Every structure is written in structure tokens, then in C-alpha cells.
């Protein structure tokens, strides 16, 4: 039950929308009228930020499975 609650809390954190633009990018892109480029740049920054976390999480899960298998 405790792991389900922890999983629920972490999944809620990943659901939140974030703004990942730096100050320079925001200043340049806010001058645009349609804001489509700003949304695209923001999505790209969030995507580039998420990949290392997924890789490290996958590696940690792989190590966990190997450790669990050795313990049996």
C-alpha cells in the first residue's frame, strides 16, 4: 500500500505542466505574436530535460532487478 501511495504522488508531479524556458529564450520568443514557436521551444527543452532522468531511472531499475535476482 505504501508503494502505491508513493507512486501516485510521483505520478502527480510528472503530470504538472512546467515552463522550462531560460530568460533569454523567453525574452526573444515573447515578442512573437502567435506564440507557436515559444510553445515548441518549451516542449523541446522539457523533452531534453526528461531524457537523462528516464535513462538513469531505467538503469536504476535494471540494477534493482539484478540485485533482487542475486538475493534469491
C-alpha positions in Angstrom: 0.0 0.0 0.0 2.8 2.4 0.8 4.4 1.9 -2.6 1.1 2.7 -4.3 0.9 6.0 -2.5 4.4 6.9 -3.3 3.8 6.0 -7.0 0.7 8.1 -7.0 2.5 11.1 -5.5 5.3 10.9 -8.1 3.0 10.4 -11.0 1.1 13.6 -10.0 4.4 15.5 -10.0 5.2 14.3 -13.5 1.7 15.4 -14.7 2.2 19.0 -13.8 2.9 21.4 -16.7 6.2 23.2 -16.5 7.8 26.2 -18.2 11.4 25.5 -18.9 12.5 28.4 -20.9 15.5 30.4 -19.9 15.3 34.2 -19.5 16.9 34.9 -22.9 14.7 32.5 -24.8 11.6 33.9 -23.1 12.5 37.5 -23.9 13.1 36.7 -27.6 10.1 34.5 -28.1 7.6 36.7 -26.2 7.9 39.3 -28.9 6.3 36.9 -31.4 2.5 37.3 -31.9 1.4 33.7 -32.3 3.5 32.2 -29.6 3.7 28.9 -31.5 7.5 29.0 -31.6 7.6 29.6 -27.9 5.5 26.6 -27.2 7.6 24.4 -29.5 10.9 25.6 -27.9 9.4 25.0 -24.4 8.4 21.4 -25.3 11.8 20.8 -26.7 13.5 22.0 -23.6 11.3 19.8 -21.4 11.9 16.8 -23.7 15.7 17.3 -23.5 15.4 17.6 -19.7 13.4 14.4 -19.3 15.6 12.0 -21.3 18.5 11.9 -18.7 16.0 11.2 -15.9 14.5 8.3 -17.9 17.9 6.8 -18.6 19.1 7.0 -15.0 15.7 5.6 -13.8 15.9 2.7 -16.3 19.5 2.0 -15.2 18.4 2.1 -11.6 15.5 -0.3 -12.2 17.9 -2.7 -14.1 20.3 -2.7 -11.2 17.4 -3.3 -8.8 16.2 -6.3 -10.8 19.8 -7.8 -10.9 20.2 -7.2 -7.2 16.9 -8.8 -6.4 17.7 -11.8 -8.6 21.1 -12.3 -6.8 19.4 -12.2 -3.4 17.1 -15.1 -4.1 
